[in-house]
């Protein structure tokens, strides 16, 4: 179905991490299936390659200076490049002439959404985390629509009209069937996010050695992030633990379907996927996350009894192993956690957000076609 029967180009933007890119890709493919043209603007960094390698959406690259997570000298340099980045964004957006622009975070979103707003193009932003970053707090003042996964984010952005859509989850993941535990859990999936987690890569092998020693048939699938596979594989081999170690999971839906429990960072995308399926989890929030937002992302699942959370500073391998063994050995507890997880999840986020974007385009066309409107 085409929006109002006319082809439209929608520009989506996100950068660097799967948390920013996967929801953008999911929305882009949803819009394409309804006859719209979609262009995705990213940073072009190597970290994006795995996420985007099988994506059918046209991709453009915008070079913008980074500020977040950089040292002082790099930040100063990044600030100095902001005007150039905004100018590049203005040129790109004017050239593409989209009907609407949707920003999903990362350091390309700011200039692209600002450029669109300056050109009078309808805009929206998606804040996946419970605690918004600086860019989205600023963009919330100019964006036509603000999509959030957590009510707290809307409050912090002072976006009284924010729409609670949740985080769009890829249809393949939504299609993973709910779990039914008939015996002890044996399959452990370790996820560090699209870029991997150095902390989990180093800390989990000795933990899972103890877990594997606790029962027959324990299976481990550990996603390490690009360039980390050899080191993690050697760690398991050195401990005498059989583990399937992969740098990237091309089919994460299959991995979720296989797993009995997930040990993961608590980026918004990962939390949303786990809850949409309904999986028990042990979250280890990234300690350096801005405003401790990963811990805040995981808190609703922890409070609902769907997940455990252990902070990096409290991570003692022996006690973590004991906690995992206790959960895996109790089928009733696993089932209760799975049901609680699914109860916290949203499975309609993609359709809700997609409908809002289509409305954004349609409303703008109506405004532009009414005599005297916008004049």
C-alpha positions as CSV (number, residue, x, y, z in Angstrom):
1,X,0.0,0.0,0.0
2,X,1.4,3.4,-0.9
3,X,0.8,6.4,1.3
4,X,-2.1,8.3,-0.3
5,X,-1.4,6.4,-3.5
6,X,1.9,8.3,-4.2
7,X,5.4,7.2,-4.0
8,X,7.3,8.9,-1.1
9,X,10.9,9.0,-0.1
10,X,11.6,8.6,3.7
11,X,15.0,9.4,5.0
12,X,16.1,7.4,8.1
13,X,19.3,8.1,10.0
14,X,21.3,6.2,12.7
15,X,24.9,5.4,13.3
16,X,27.5,3.0,14.6
17,X,25.6,0.6,16.9
18,X,23.0,-2.1,16.2
19,X,20.9,-0.3,18.8
20,X,20.6,2.6,16.5
21,X,20.6,0.8,13.2
22,X,18.4,-2.3,13.7
23,X,15.2,-0.3,14.5
24,X,15.9,2.0,11.6
25,X,16.4,-1.0,9.2
26,X,13.2,-2.7,10.6
27,X,11.2,0.5,10.0
28,X,12.8,1.0,6.6
29,X,11.9,-2.5,5.4
30,X,8.3,-2.0,6.7
31,X,7.9,1.2,4.8
32,X,9.5,-0.3,1.6
33,X,6.9,-3.1,1.8
34,X,4.2,-0.4,1.6
35,X,5.6,1.1,-1.6
36,X,7.7,3.9,-0.2
37,X,11.3,4.7,-1.1
38,X,13.7,4.6,1.8
39,X,17.2,6.0,2.2
40,X,19.3,5.3,5.3
41,X,22.0,7.7,6.3
42,X,24.8,6.3,8.5
43,X,28.4,7.2,9.4
44,X,30.1,4.7,7.2
45,X,32.1,3.3,10.1
46,X,33.4,-0.2,10.0
47,X,31.3,-1.2,13.0
48,X,28.2,-0.8,10.9
49,X,29.2,-3.3,8.2
50,X,27.9,-6.4,9.8
51,X,24.6,-4.9,10.6
52,X,24.0,-3.5,7.1
53,X,25.6,-6.2,4.9
54,X,22.3,-8.0,4.0
55,X,20.1,-4.9,4.0
56,X,18.3,-4.0,0.8
57,X,17.8,-0.3,1.8
58,X,19.8,2.3,-0.1
59,X,22.5,3.7,2.2
60,X,24.2,7.1,2.2
61,X,27.2,8.1,4.3
62,X,27.5,11.4,6.2
63,X,30.8,12.2,7.9
64,X,30.3,14.0,11.1
65,X,32.7,14.6,14.1
66,X,32.0,12.5,17.1
67,X,31.6,13.9,20.6
68,X,30.3,11.1,22.8
69,X,32.9,8.8,24.3
70,X,35.8,10.8,23.1
71,X,38.7,12.4,24.9
72,X,38.9,16.2,25.4
73,X,41.1,16.9,22.3
74,X,38.9,14.7,20.1
75,X,35.8,16.4,21.5
76,X,37.2,19.8,20.7
77,X,38.0,18.7,17.2
78,X,34.5,17.2,16.9
79,X,32.9,20.4,18.0
80,X,34.9,22.3,15.3
81,X,33.6,20.0,12.6
82,X,29.9,20.4,13.6
83,X,29.2,23.4,11.3
84,X,30.7,21.4,8.4
85,X,28.7,18.4,9.3
86,X,25.5,20.4,9.4
87,X,26.3,21.9,6.0
88,X,26.9,18.5,4.5
89,X,23.6,17.3,6.0
90,X,21.7,20.3,4.6
91,X,23.2,19.6,1.1
92,X,22.3,15.9,1.4
93,X,18.8,16.4,2.7
94,X,18.0,19.1,0.1
95,X,19.3,16.8,-2.7
96,X,17.3,13.8,-1.5
97,X,14.2,15.9,-0.8
98,X,12.5,13.4,1.5
99,X,8.9,13.6,2.5
100,X,10.0,13.0,6.1
101,X,13.1,12.3,8.2
102,X,13.3,9.9,11.2
103,X,16.4,9.9,13.5
104,X,17.3,6.9,15.5
105,X,20.4,8.2,17.4
106,X,24.1,8.1,16.8
107,X,26.2,11.1,15.7
108,X,24.6,11.4,12.2
109,X,21.1,11.9,13.6
110,X,21.6,15.4,15.0
111,X,22.8,17.2,11.8
112,X,20.3,15.3,9.5
113,X,17.2,15.9,11.7
114,X,18.3,19.6,12.2
115,X,18.8,20.0,8.5
116,X,15.4,18.6,7.7
117,X,13.7,20.8,10.3
118,X,15.5,23.9,8.9
119,X,14.2,23.0,5.4
120,X,10.6,22.6,6.7
121,X,10.6,18.8,6.2
122,X,8.5,16.8,8.7
123,X,10.8,15.1,11.3
124,X,10.6,12.4,14.0
125,X,13.1,11.0,16.5
126,X,13.2,7.7,18.3
127,X,14.6,7.5,21.8
128,X,15.1,3.8,22.5
129,X,16.7,4.2,26.0
130,X,15.0,5.1,29.3
131,X,17.5,8.0,29.8
132,X,17.9,10.0,26.6
133,X,21.2,11.3,25.4
134,X,22.1,14.9,24.8
135,X,21.4,14.8,21.0
136,X,17.8,13.6,21.4
137,X,17.1,16.0,24.3
138,X,18.0,18.8,21.9
139,X,16.3,17.3,18.9
140,X,13.0,16.8,20.9
141,X,12.6,20.6,20.7
142,X,12.4,20.7,16.9
143,X,11.1,17.2,16.0
144,X,7.5,17.0,14.9
145,X,7.1,13.6,16.6
146,X,9.0,12.0,19.4
147,X,8.9,8.2,19.8
148,X,9.9,6.6,23.1
149,X,10.2,3.2,24.6
150,X,10.1,4.4,28.2
151,X,7.8,7.0,29.8
152,X,10.9,8.3,31.7
153,X,12.5,9.3,28.5
154,X,9.6,11.5,27.5
155,X,9.7,13.2,30.9
156,X,13.5,13.8,30.7
157,X,13.1,15.3,27.2
158,X,10.2,17.4,28.3
159,X,8.3,16.0,25.3
160,X,4.7,16.0,26.6
161,X,3.4,14.8,23.3
162,X,5.8,11.9,23.0
163,X,4.3,8.7,21.6
164,X,5.2,5.5,23.4
165,X,5.9,3.2,20.5
166,X,8.5,0.9,22.1
167,X,11.5,-0.1,20.0
168,X,10.8,-1.6,16.6
169,X,11.9,-5.3,16.6
170,X,12.7,-7.1,13.4
171,X,9.9,-9.4,12.2
172,X,12.1,-12.5,12.3
173,X,12.7,-12.0,16.0
174,X,9.0,-11.3,16.7
175,X,8.4,-14.7,15.0
176,X,10.4,-16.6,17.5
177,X,7.9,-18.8,19.4
178,X,7.4,-18.4,23.2
179,X,9.4,-20.8,25.3
180,X,8.0,-23.9,27.1
181,X,10.4,-25.3,29.7
182,X,9.9,-28.9,30.6
183,X,13.2,-29.5,32.3
184,X,16.4,-27.7,33.3
185,X,17.8,-25.1,31.0
186,X,21.0,-26.1,29.2
187,X,21.5,-23.5,26.4
188,X,23.2,-20.2,27.3
189,X,23.4,-17.4,24.8
190,X,26.0,-14.6,25.5
191,X,25.3,-11.3,23.7
192,X,27.6,-8.3,23.9
193,X,25.7,-6.2,21.4
194,X,26.7,-5.6,17.7
195,X,30.2,-4.5,18.7
196,X,30.7,-7.1,21.4
197,X,31.5,-6.6,25.1
198,X,35.1,-6.7,26.3
199,X,33.9,-7.2,29.9
200,X,31.6,-10.2,29.0
201,X,34.3,-11.7,26.7
202,X,36.8,-11.7,29.6
203,X,34.5,-12.5,32.5
204,X,32.1,-15.1,31.1
205,X,34.4,-18.1,30.2
206,X,35.4,-18.8,33.9
207,X,31.8,-18.3,35.0
208,X,30.5,-20.7,32.4
209,X,33.2,-23.3,33.2
210,X,31.5,-23.6,36.6
211,X,28.0,-23.7,35.1
212,X,29.1,-26.4,32.6
213,X,30.6,-28.5,35.5
214,X,27.2,-28.3,37.3
215,X,25.2,-30.5,34.9
216,X,25.6,-32.6,31.7
217,X,24.7,-31.1,28.4
218,X,25.3,-27.4,29.0
219,X,25.7,-25.6,25.6
220,X,27.2,-22.2,25.1
221,X,26.9,-19.8,22.2
222,X,29.0,-16.6,22.7
223,X,28.9,-13.6,20.4
224,X,32.1,-11.7,20.8
225,X,32.1,-8.7,18.4
226,X,34.3,-8.2,15.4
227,X,38.0,-9.0,16.0
228,X,37.5,-10.7,19.4
229,X,36.7,-14.3,18.4
230,X,40.2,-15.8,18.6
231,X,40.9,-14.5,22.1
232,X,37.5,-15.7,23.5
233,X,37.8,-19.0,21.8
234,X,41.3,-19.5,23.3
235,X,39.9,-18.6,26.7
236,X,37.2,-21.3,26.6
237,X,39.7,-23.8,25.1
238,X,42.2,-23.1,27.9
239,X,39.5,-23.8,30.5
240,X,38.5,-27.0,28.8
241,X,35.0,-25.7,28.0
242,X,33.2,-26.5,24.7
243,X,31.7,-23.3,23.4
244,X,30.4,-22.1,20.0
245,X,32.2,-18.7,19.6
246,X,31.2,-16.3,16.9
247,X,32.1,-12.7,16.2
248,X,28.7,-11.9,14.8
249,X,25.4,-13.6,14.6
250,X,23.9,-13.3,11.1
251,X,20.7,-15.0,12.3
252,X,20.1,-13.7,15.9
253,X,16.5,-14.9,15.7
254,X,17.7,-18.5,15.4
255,X,20.1,-17.9,18.4
256,X,17.2,-16.6,20.5
257,X,15.0,-19.6,19.5
258,X,17.8,-21.9,20.5
259,X,18.6,-20.3,23.9
260,X,17.1,-21.1,27.3
261,X,18.7,-18.0,28.9
262,X,20.5,-14.9,27.6
263,X,23.5,-13.2,29.3
264,X,23.8,-9.8,27.8
265,X,24.4,-6.1,28.0
266,X,21.2,-4.1,28.4
267,X,21.2,-1.8,25.4
268,X,17.6,-0.8,24.5
269,X,17.5,-3.0,21.4
270,X,18.7,-6.1,23.2
271,X,16.2,-5.6,26.1
272,X,13.4,-5.0,23.6
273,X,14.2,-8.1,21.6
274,X,14.5,-10.4,24.7
275,X,11.1,-9.1,26.1
276,X,9.3,-9.3,22.7
277,X,10.2,-13.0,22.6
278,X,9.9,-13.7,26.3
279,X,13.3,-15.0,27.4
280,X,14.9,-15.2,30.9
281,X,18.0,-13.1,31.1
282,X,20.9,-12.0,33.1
283,X,21.8,-8.4,32.3
284,X,25.2,-6.9,33.0
285,X,24.8,-3.2,32.2
286,X,27.7,-1.4,30.6
287,X,29.2,0.6,33.5
288,X,30.3,3.5,31.3
289,X,26.9,4.0,29.6
290,X,25.9,7.6,29.8
291,X,23.7,8.4,32.8
292,X,23.8,4.6,33.6
293,X,21.0,4.2,31.0
294,X,21.6,0.5,30.5
295,X,20.8,-0.3,34.1
296,X,17.6,1.8,33.7
297,X,16.7,-0.1,30.6
298,X,16.9,-3.5,32.4
299,X,15.1,-2.4,35.5
300,X,11.5,-3.0,34.4
301,X,12.3,-6.6,33.5
302,X,14.2,-7.1,36.7
303,X,11.4,-5.6,38.8
304,X,8.9,-7.9,37.0
305,X,11.0,-11.0,37.9
306,X,11.9,-11.6,34.2
307,X,15.6,-11.1,34.6
308,X,18.6,-10.8,37.0
309,X,20.9,-7.8,36.9
310,X,24.5,-7.8,38.1
311,X,26.5,-4.6,37.8
312,X,30.1,-4.8,36.7
313,X,31.3,-3.7,40.1
314,X,29.4,-6.5,41.8
315,X,30.5,-9.1,39.3
316,X,32.1,-12.0,41.2
317,X,32.5,-15.0,38.9
318,X,31.7,-17.6,41.6
319,X,28.4,-15.9,42.7
320,X,27.4,-15.2,39.1
321,X,27.9,-18.9,38.3
322,X,25.8,-19.9,41.4
323,X,23.0,-17.5,40.3
324,X,23.0,-19.0,36.7
325,X,23.0,-22.6,38.0
326,X,20.1,-21.8,40.3
327,X,18.0,-20.5,37.5
328,X,18.9,-23.1,34.9
329,X,18.2,-26.0,37.3
330,X,14.6,-24.8,38.0
331,X,12.2,-25.3,35.1
332,X,9.4,-23.7,37.0
333,X,11.4,-20.5,37.6
334,X,12.6,-20.4,34.0
335,X,9.0,-20.6,32.8
336,X,7.9,-17.9,35.2
337,X,10.7,-15.6,34.1
338,X,9.9,-16.3,30.4
339,X,6.2,-15.4,30.9
340,X,7.1,-12.3,32.9
341,X,9.6,-11.2,30.2
342,X,7.0,-11.6,27.4
343,X,4.5,-9.7,29.6
344,X,6.9,-6.7,29.5
345,X,7.6,-6.9,25.8
346,X,6.0,-5.0,22.9
347,X,5.3,-6.8,19.7
348,X,3.5,-4.1,17.8
349,X,6.1,-1.3,17.9
350,X,7.0,-1.5,14.3
351,X,3.4,-1.2,13.1
352,X,2.7,1.6,15.5
353,X,5.7,3.6,14.6
354,X,5.2,2.9,10.9
355,X,1.7,4.2,11.0
356,X,2.9,7.4,12.8
357,X,5.5,8.0,10.0
358,X,2.9,7.5,7.3
359,X,0.6,10.0,9.1
360,X,3.5,12.4,9.3
361,X,3.9,12.3,5.5
362,X,0.1,12.4,4.8
363,X,-0.5,15.4,7.1
364,X,2.4,17.3,5.5
365,X,1.0,16.7,2.1
366,X,-2.4,17.9,3.2
367,X,-0.9,21.0,4.7
368,X,1.1,21.7,1.5
369,X,-1.9,21.3,-0.7
370,X,-4.4,23.5,1.2
371,X,-4.5,27.0,-0.4
372,X,-2.7,29.4,1.9
373,X,-1.5,26.7,4.3
374,X,2.0,27.2,5.6
375,X,2.1,30.7,4.1
